[in-house]
Amino acid sequence: MPPLAERIRTLAHTASATKVTVDDVPYPVSGAVDDRGRPVFIVRPGETLHRMPEDCVVALTLCATRMLGETAHPRGTLEVQGWVQAVPENEVRDAAVAVAAQCADEGLFEAIERYGAPDAPRLLRLDVGQVVYLTGDDSGILDADEYLDATPDPLAETAERVIAHINGSHRTQLSLGMARLLGRPAGQVWLWELDRHGATVRVDATLVRVAWDRPAQSGRCLETALRGLLCAC
């Protein structure tokens, strides 16, 4: 498996913000994480969070899902605890792009073009204190340094494209490959996770980890390793 902190950063990289909790009161939000792993979210005039002072302590929830057919299944949930900051004007465009990658919102344009106006949407981010994580097979807490010093899997974007392609077009091959590997019929099979260290396959309700002989160094290496899994070589 990849190092734990890398796994959590990779999960965050593909997750969407769903709510911010202030004084035990949850508020729905739209957001994501920026290229440094800090949660970024948009708030609108009239919303309680729009009036939230900087350095307010909050907990922001990030949810990562996997589409299996027409149904979204949770891959993991992260609760990022920290202090609210306004995104600086010279960074607001990059923050808006990060949010738009997970949830398109027309208010992002206004947040950029009318930055600082009291009646304009605001982009806020978290100064991370710690990250509580819950995945299908693990749970725990990372402190800010562990989380922020890690980097997402360098092949994460390629992996997500490959997962979508396999699950959309090659599940029969995947099922046959897993049946050979397990020595029994595989049932409902989906490619669940893919990284440079291996693949995780969902067989019915069970997650089966298949490790590569050595870490993949490129997208082509990743695809070659996966072909071996499809053929159960």
Residue, then its C-alpha position, 0 to 999 in steps of 0.5 A: m500500500p502507499p504510505l498512509a499520509e499519501r493515501i489520505r492526501t490522494l483521497a482528499h485530492t479527489a474529494s468534495a467538501t460537503k459541510v462546515t461545522v461551526d459550534d456544533v452546527p453544520y452548514p452545507v458548502s461547495g468546495a474541494v482542496d487546493d494544490r497544497g491540500r488545504p480545503v477551499f470553499i465558497v460562501r455567499p452573501g446572506e449565508t451565516l458562513h459569509r459573516m464568519p470571522e477569520d481564525c474561527v475554529v471549524a471542522l470541514t467534511l470532505c467526501a470521496t465517492r466512486m461511481l459504480g454504474e449509476t450509484a455513488h459509493p463512499r470511498g472515504t470521509l475526511e474531517v479537516q479541523g482548523w482555522v478559517q482564512a480568507v483566500p488572498e486576492n493573488e491566490v483567489r483564481d487558483a482557489a476557484v479553479a480547485v473548487a470548480a474541478q469538483c463542483a462547478d458554481e457560477g458564484l466562483f466567477e463573481a468571487i474572483e471579479r468582485y473580490g473584497a466587495p461586501d455583497a460578493p461571494r467569498l472564497l475561504r480556506l482552512d489553516v489545517g490543524q489535523v485531519v480525521y480520516l475514515t476509509g473502507d479499511d482504516s481510520g485515525i488522525l493525521d496532524a497538520d505536518e503529516y498531512l501537508d508534507a505528503t503529496p498525492d500519488p503522482l499517477a492519481e489523475t491517470a489512475e482515475r481515468v483508467i478506473a472509469h474506463i475499466n469500469g465502463s468497458h472492461r468489467t467482464q475481463l476484470s471479473l475473469g481475471m479476478a476469478r482466476l486469481l481467487g480460484r472461484p467465481a468473482g461475482q460483482v466486480w469493480l475496480w475500486e482504487l488504483d495507484r502505483h503500488g497496486a489495485t484494489v478490486r471490489v468483489d461483491a462487498t469485499l475489497v481485495r488488494v492486488a500488489w504490483d511486483r514493483p511500483a509503477q513509474s509512469g502511466r504506461c507502467l500502470e496500464t501494463a500492470l493492470r493488463g496483467l491483473l485483467c489476464a491474471c498473469 
